Amino acid sequence: MPMVATSRRRAKRGATRKQVIVHESESTIETHFSSDDGDDNDVKYLDSDALDEEYDDPGKQESQRERTRVLSPAKLKPKSAGKRTSQSLSKQGASNKRPMRKKRKVEEDEDEEGSDFQLKDGQEVVGRVVQAPKTGWVPEGQISQHTLDFLTYMQDPACNDRVWFKLHEPIYRQSEKEFKNFVEALTTMLTEVDPQIPPLPPKDVIHRIYRDIRFSNDKTPYKRGLSASFSRSGRKGIYAFCEYLVKPGNESALSAGAWCPAKNELTAIRNHISHSSDRLREIISGPEFVSYFGEPRPHPKGKRQNVFGADDELKTAPKGIDKNHKDIDLLRCRSLAVSQTFTDDQVLNPMFVQDIEKVVRVLQPFIHCLNDMITLPAGSDDDEGDDDIHE
């Protein structure tokens, strides 16, 4: 139990006695005084053995004062009974608390890492989100291996589902950004080669990766490649177009032409072919065109060759056309389009845009011819003309 003592010297100087609390369990005492005349409070640490001898032996008082340390008011802190009050014990207590704080912080971190979300009824944790790689991406205008790797997963039905895609969405977003930059470089090149193609932003030419599965037996929700279409009206409209597809497994391709045109556009094309097919045949029979897309005649085994062999090609003559028509091979085509594939090594080549440019220059007369057939009446002067641009 603490004892209370008084200071005689303080009483003589007119100070009001406050209290001295002596902790029996310790070897020191702590003294608190408050002065009526506004003096600062003093805190003295004294040896407990000298307490009884302080006023009995005046000779020891001087040496006792030398050992007394007076603290400034800013350092005064009230201490409750039962606490350690010596300077050495205070330091020891502080040193003991630091590891406790560190330990507590480590425990909190472990709790945060191991803690789960508060799941609602019917919810469950399905996996961990995979972040996009920080290295291995390429400068703008190129395609990286990361993009091909992601699209390789899209070929697998086990990965081509919404759960897997959501967990790997950061990788897709980075690949999508890379493809947009590539399309910008492609647009710049195309507008220089073909003035009919307007300089549209990527969002107006890139196709969504999400598939329309409403009327398809294949219920995988995502396409297996990234693609963009370029025409006089962007990716939509009635005009002939160029489409670039990036797909792993050496299946990337540049396709061009009128693919599955609507009824009115298909009728217009057939009217032009029935009237005269000379201009179209001259283009698809050119040496460079043949070197890229094959001979200008149907393949003996029905395979894809030049503009022939598409899946929607008719087996017989269209309605109202004689099956012995001299241009029956062209008239049976519902799609007048060609395609050139590229290997993965070509796609990853930093000069890949220049490789595409060579093919686009060969395709330009073919695209312009189809656009004239779609927009101009059969038998017009322009139908038999050269590759002038018609608005």
C-alpha positions as CSV (number, residue, x, y, z in Angstrom):
1,M,0.0,0.0,0.0
2,P,1.4,3.5,-0.9
3,M,2.5,5.8,1.9
4,V,2.0,9.6,2.0
5,A,4.8,11.9,3.3
6,T,5.3,15.6,3.4
7,S,8.3,17.9,2.7
8,R,9.3,20.2,5.5
9,R,11.5,22.4,3.4
10,R,8.7,23.0,1.0
11,A,6.4,24.0,3.9
12,K,8.9,26.6,5.1
13,R,9.0,28.2,1.6
14,G,5.2,28.6,1.7
15,A,4.4,25.9,-0.8
16,T,1.3,24.0,-0.4
17,R,1.8,20.3,0.4
18,K,0.5,18.0,-2.3
19,Q,1.6,14.4,-1.8
20,V,4.4,12.0,-2.2
21,I,3.5,8.6,-3.3
22,V,6.0,5.9,-2.3
23,H,5.7,2.6,-4.1
24,E,6.8,-0.1,-1.7
25,S,7.5,-2.5,-4.5
26,E,10.1,-0.2,-6.1
27,S,13.3,1.4,-5.0
28,T,12.3,4.9,-6.0
29,I,9.6,7.4,-5.1
30,E,7.9,10.1,-7.1
31,T,7.1,13.5,-5.6
32,H,4.5,16.0,-6.9
33,F,4.3,19.5,-5.7
34,S,2.2,22.5,-6.7
35,S,3.2,25.9,-5.6
36,D,0.8,28.7,-4.7
37,D,3.1,31.3,-6.2
38,G,3.0,29.8,-9.7
39,D,6.3,27.9,-9.6
40,D,6.7,25.0,-12.0
41,N,6.0,21.5,-10.7
42,D,9.1,19.5,-9.8
43,V,9.5,15.8,-10.1
44,K,12.3,14.3,-8.0
45,Y,13.5,10.8,-8.1
46,L,15.2,9.8,-4.7
47,D,16.6,6.7,-3.3
48,S,14.2,5.1,-0.8
49,D,17.0,4.3,1.6
50,A,17.9,8.0,1.9
51,L,14.3,9.1,2.5
52,D,14.5,8.7,6.3
53,E,18.0,10.2,6.5
54,E,17.4,13.3,4.3
55,Y,16.7,15.7,7.1
56,D,18.6,13.9,9.8
57,D,21.9,14.3,8.2
58,P,22.4,17.7,6.6
59,G,25.7,16.7,5.0
60,K,24.0,14.3,2.8
61,Q,21.5,16.8,1.4
62,E,24.0,18.4,-0.9
63,S,25.0,15.2,-2.5
64,Q,21.4,14.2,-2.7
65,R,20.5,17.4,-4.7
66,E,23.3,16.6,-7.2
67,R,21.7,13.2,-7.8
68,T,18.2,14.9,-8.2
69,R,17.1,15.3,-11.8
70,V,14.4,18.0,-12.4
71,L,12.2,17.4,-15.3
72,S,10.6,20.2,-17.4
73,P,6.9,20.7,-17.3
74,A,6.5,19.4,-20.8
75,K,7.8,16.1,-19.7
76,L,5.6,15.8,-16.6
77,K,3.1,13.0,-16.9
78,P,0.8,11.9,-14.1
79,K,1.4,8.3,-13.1
80,S,-1.0,6.1,-11.3
81,A,-0.1,3.9,-8.3
82,G,1.1,0.5,-9.1
83,K,3.1,1.5,-12.2
84,R,6.9,1.5,-12.6
85,T,8.2,5.0,-12.5
86,S,12.0,4.8,-12.7
87,Q,13.6,6.0,-15.9
88,S,15.3,2.6,-16.5
89,L,12.1,0.7,-16.0
90,S,10.3,3.1,-18.4
91,K,12.9,2.4,-21.1
92,Q,12.6,-1.3,-20.5
93,G,8.9,-1.1,-20.8
94,A,9.1,0.8,-24.1
95,S,11.6,-1.7,-25.5
96,N,9.2,-4.5,-24.5
97,K,6.3,-2.9,-26.3
98,R,7.9,-2.6,-29.7
99,P,8.0,-6.3,-30.4
100,M,4.4,-6.5,-29.3
101,R,3.4,-3.9,-31.8
102,K,5.3,-5.6,-34.6
103,K,3.9,-9.0,-33.6
104,R,0.4,-7.5,-33.6
105,K,0.9,-6.0,-37.0
106,V,2.1,-9.3,-38.4
107,E,-0.9,-11.0,-36.9
108,E,-3.2,-8.4,-38.5
109,D,-1.6,-8.9,-41.9
110,E,-2.0,-12.6,-41.6
111,D,-5.7,-12.1,-40.8
112,E,-6.1,-9.9,-43.8
113,E,-4.5,-12.4,-46.1
114,G,-6.5,-15.3,-44.8
115,S,-9.8,-13.5,-44.4
116,D,-12.6,-14.3,-46.8
117,F,-15.3,-12.0,-48.2
118,Q,-18.6,-12.0,-46.4
119,L,-20.4,-14.3,-48.9
120,K,-24.2,-14.0,-49.3
121,D,-26.4,-17.0,-49.5
122,G,-25.7,-19.0,-52.7
123,Q,-22.3,-17.3,-53.3
124,E,-19.0,-19.1,-53.4
125,V,-15.3,-18.3,-54.1
126,V,-14.5,-19.7,-57.6
127,G,-10.9,-18.6,-58.0
128,R,-8.2,-15.9,-57.8
129,V,-7.9,-13.1,-60.4
130,V,-4.8,-13.5,-62.6
131,Q,-3.0,-10.2,-63.2
132,A,-1.5,-9.3,-66.6
133,P,2.2,-9.8,-67.0
134,K,4.3,-6.6,-66.5
135,T,6.9,-7.5,-69.1
136,G,6.9,-8.9,-72.6
137,W,4.6,-6.4,-74.2
138,V,5.6,-4.7,-77.4
139,P,5.6,-1.1,-78.7
140,E,2.4,0.3,-80.2
141,G,1.6,-1.0,-83.7
142,Q,2.7,-4.6,-83.0
143,I,1.2,-7.8,-81.6
144,S,2.9,-9.6,-78.7
145,Q,3.2,-13.2,-77.7
146,H,1.0,-12.4,-74.6
147,T,-2.0,-11.7,-76.9
148,L,-1.5,-14.9,-78.9
149,D,-1.2,-16.9,-75.7
150,F,-4.5,-15.4,-74.3
151,L,-6.2,-16.2,-77.6
152,T,-4.8,-19.8,-77.5
153,Y,-6.7,-20.3,-74.2
154,M,-9.9,-19.1,-76.0
155,Q,-9.6,-22.1,-78.4
156,D,-10.2,-24.4,-75.4
157,P,-13.8,-24.8,-74.5
158,A,-12.8,-25.3,-70.8
159,C,-11.4,-21.8,-70.8
160,N,-13.9,-20.2,-73.2
161,D,-16.4,-19.6,-70.4
162,R,-17.5,-16.6,-68.3
163,V,-15.8,-17.8,-65.1
164,W,-12.4,-18.3,-66.6
165,F,-12.6,-15.1,-68.6
166,K,-13.6,-13.1,-65.6
167,L,-10.6,-14.4,-63.6
168,H,-8.2,-13.6,-66.5
169,E,-9.9,-10.3,-67.6
170,P,-6.8,-8.2,-66.7
171,I,-4.8,-10.1,-69.3
172,Y,-7.6,-9.6,-71.9
173,R,-7.8,-5.9,-71.2
174,Q,-4.1,-5.5,-71.8
175,S,-4.3,-7.5,-75.0
176,E,-7.3,-5.5,-76.1
177,K,-5.4,-2.3,-75.5
178,E,-2.5,-3.7,-77.6
179,F,-4.8,-4.7,-80.4
180,K,-6.4,-1.2,-80.4
181,N,-2.9,0.4,-80.9
182,F,-2.3,-2.1,-83.7
183,V,-5.5,-1.2,-85.4
184,E,-4.6,2.5,-85.2
185,A,-1.4,1.8,-87.1
186,L,-3.3,-0.4,-89.6
187,T,-5.9,2.4,-90.1
188,T,-3.1,4.9,-90.9
189,M,-1.6,2.6,-93.5
190,L,-5.0,1.7,-95.1
191,T,-6.1,5.4,-95.5
192,E,-2.9,6.1,-97.3
193,V,-3.3,3.1,-99.6
194,D,-7.0,3.4,-100.2
195,P,-8.6,6.9,-100.0
196,Q,-12.1,5.2,-99.9
197,I,-11.4,4.1,-96.3
198,P,-12.0,6.9,-93.8
199,P,-9.7,7.4,-90.7
200,L,-12.1,6.1,-88.1
201,P,-11.2,5.5,-84.4
202,P,-10.6,1.9,-83.3
203,K,-14.0,1.6,-81.6
204,D,-15.7,2.1,-85.0
205,V,-13.9,-0.8,-86.7
206,I,-13.1,-3.4,-84.0
207,H,-15.5,-6.2,-83.4
208,R,-16.6,-7.2,-79.9
209,I,-15.1,-10.4,-78.5
210,Y,-18.6,-11.5,-77.3
211,R,-20.4,-14.0,-79.5
212,D,-24.1,-14.0,-80.4
213,I,-25.1,-17.5,-79.3
214,R,-28.8,-17.2,-79.6
215,F,-29.1,-19.2,-82.8
216,S,-25.9,-21.2,-82.6
217,N,-25.2,-24.7,-81.5
218,D,-21.8,-23.5,-80.3
219,K,-22.5,-21.9,-76.9
220,T,-19.0,-20.7,-76.1
221,P,-19.5,-17.1,-75.2
222,Y,-16.4,-15.6,-76.7
223,K,-14.8,-15.4,-80.1
224,R,-11.5,-17.2,-80.7
225,G,-9.7,-14.2,-82.2
226,L,-9.6,-10.4,-82.3
227,S,-10.8,-8.7,-85.5
228,A,-11.5,-5.4,-87.2
229,S,-13.2,-4.5,-90.4
230,F,-12.5,-1.5,-92.7
231,S,-14.8,-0.1,-95.4
232,R,-16.2,3.2,-96.6
233,S,-18.5,3.1,-93.5
234,G,-16.4,1.4,-90.9
235,R,-17.2,-2.1,-89.8
236,K,-20.9,-1.7,-90.7
237,G,-22.6,-0.9,-93.9
238,I,-23.3,-2.2,-97.4
239,Y,-19.9,-1.8,-98.9
240,A,-17.1,-4.3,-99.6
241,F,-14.6,-4.4,-96.8
242,C,-11.2,-5.6,-95.6
243,E,-11.2,-7.5,-92.3
244,Y,-8.1,-8.4,-90.3
245,L,-8.2,-11.3,-87.8
246,V,-5.5,-12.2,-85.3
247,K,-5.8,-15.8,-84.3
248,P,-3.1,-18.1,-83.0
249,G,-2.1,-21.4,-84.6
250,N,-1.1,-19.7,-87.9
251,E,-4.7,-18.8,-88.6
252,S,-4.4,-15.0,-88.6
253,A,-5.9,-13.7,-91.9
254,L,-6.7,-10.7,-94.0
255,S,-10.0,-11.1,-95.9
256,A,-11.6,-8.8,-98.4
257,G,-14.7,-8.6,-100.5
258,A,-18.5,-8.7,-100.2
259,W,-19.2,-11.4,-97.5
260,C,-22.8,-12.5,-97.4
261,P,-24.2,-9.3,-98.8
262,A,-27.9,-8.5,-98.2
263,K,-30.5,-9.3,-100.8
264,N,-30.4,-5.9,-102.6
265,E,-26.6,-5.7,-102.8
266,L,-26.3,-9.4,-104.0
267,T,-28.9,-8.7,-106.7
268,A,-27.0,-5.6,-107.8
269,I,-23.7,-7.6,-108.0
270,R,-25.3,-10.4,-110.1
271,N,-26.9,-7.9,-112.4
272,H,-23.5,-6.4,-113.2
273,I,-21.9,-9.9,-113.7
274,S,-24.8,-10.9,-116.0
275,H,-24.3,-7.7,-118.0
276,S,-20.5,-8.0,-118.1
277,S,-17.9,-9.8,-116.0
278,D,-14.9,-8.5,-117.8
279,R,-13.7,-6.0,-115.2
280,L,-14.1,-8.5,-112.3
281,R,-12.4,-11.3,-114.2
282,E,-9.5,-9.2,-115.2
283,I,-8.8,-8.3,-111.5
284,I,-9.1,-11.8,-110.1
285,S,-6.9,-13.1,-112.9
286,G,-4.0,-10.7,-112.3
287,P,-0.6,-12.3,-111.5
288,E,-0.3,-10.7,-108.1
289,F,-3.9,-11.5,-107.2
290,V,-3.4,-15.2,-108.2
291,S,-0.1,-15.4,-106.3
292,Y,-1.9,-14.5,-103.1
293,F,-5.4,-16.1,-103.6
294,G,-5.1,-18.9,-106.2
295,E,-6.3,-19.6,-109.7
296,P,-9.5,-17.7,-110.8
297,R,-11.6,-20.8,-111.2
298,P,-13.5,-23.2,-108.9
299,H,-11.2,-25.9,-107.3
300,P,-11.8,-29.4,-108.7
301,K,-12.5,-30.7,-105.2
302,G,-14.6,-27.8,-104.1
303,K,-11.9,-26.3,-101.9
304,R,-11.5,-22.6,-101.3
305,Q,-9.7,-20.9,-104.2
306,N,-9.8,-17.3,-105.2
307,V,-13.4,-16.1,-104.9
308,F,-14.8,-19.6,-105.2
309,G,-15.5,-22.4,-102.8
310,A,-17.2,-20.5,-100.0
311,D,-19.6,-22.3,-97.7
312,D,-22.6,-20.4,-99.0
313,E,-21.9,-21.1,-102.7
314,L,-24.9,-22.4,-104.6
315,K,-24.8,-25.9,-106.2
316,T,-27.0,-24.8,-109.1
317,A,-27.9,-21.5,-110.8
318,P,-29.6,-18.7,-108.9
319,K,-33.3,-18.3,-109.5
320,G,-34.1,-16.7,-112.9
321,I,-30.6,-17.4,-114.4
322,D,-29.8,-20.0,-117.0
323,K,-27.6,-22.7,-115.6
324,N,-25.6,-22.6,-118.8
325,H,-24.8,-18.9,-118.5
326,K,-21.2,-18.2,-119.4
327,D,-20.5,-16.7,-116.0
328,I,-22.4,-19.3,-114.0
329,D,-19.3,-19.9,-111.8
330,L,-19.4,-16.3,-110.6
331,L,-23.2,-16.1,-110.4
332,R,-23.4,-19.1,-108.0
333,C,-21.3,-17.2,-105.5
334,R,-23.2,-15.6,-102.7
335,S,-20.0,-14.2,-101.2
336,L,-17.4,-12.6,-103.4
337,A,-14.4,-12.6,-101.1
338,V,-10.8,-13.8,-100.8
339,S,-8.6,-14.5,-97.8
340,Q,-4.8,-14.5,-97.1
341,T,-3.5,-16.2,-94.0
342,F,-0.4,-15.4,-91.9
343,T,1.8,-17.4,-89.6
344,D,2.3,-16.6,-86.0
345,D,5.9,-15.6,-86.7
346,Q,4.7,-13.1,-89.3
347,V,2.2,-11.7,-86.8
348,L,4.9,-11.2,-84.2
349,N,7.2,-9.5,-86.7
350,P,7.6,-5.8,-85.9
351,M,7.2,-5.1,-89.6
352,F,3.9,-7.0,-89.9
353,V,1.9,-3.8,-90.9
354,Q,4.2,-3.5,-94.0
355,D,3.4,-7.2,-94.9
356,I,-0.3,-6.4,-94.7
357,E,0.2,-3.3,-96.9
358,K,1.5,-5.4,-99.7
359,V,-1.7,-7.5,-99.8
360,V,-4.0,-4.4,-99.4
361,R,-2.5,-2.8,-102.5
362,V,-3.4,-6.0,-104.5
363,L,-6.9,-6.0,-103.0
364,Q,-7.7,-2.3,-103.7
365,P,-9.0,-2.7,-107.3
366,F,-11.1,-5.7,-106.2
367,I,-12.7,-3.7,-103.4
368,H,-13.4,-0.7,-105.7
369,C,-15.0,-3.0,-108.4
370,L,-17.4,-4.5,-105.9
371,N,-18.3,-1.1,-104.5
372,D,-19.1,0.1,-108.0
373,M,-21.3,-3.0,-108.6
374,I,-23.2,-2.3,-105.3
375,T,-23.7,1.4,-105.8
376,L,-23.9,2.0,-109.6
377,P,-26.6,0.7,-112.0
378,A,-25.5,-2.1,-114.4
379,G,-24.4,-1.0,-117.8
380,S,-23.1,2.4,-116.6
381,D,-19.9,3.8,-118.1
382,D,-18.2,3.5,-114.8
383,D,-19.0,-0.2,-114.6
384,E,-16.5,-0.9,-117.4
385,G,-14.0,1.7,-116.4
386,D,-10.9,1.7,-114.3
387,D,-10.4,2.0,-110.6
388,D,-11.6,5.6,-110.2
389,I,-13.1,6.5,-106.9
390,H,-16.9,6.9,-106.9
391,E,-18.6,8.6,-104.0
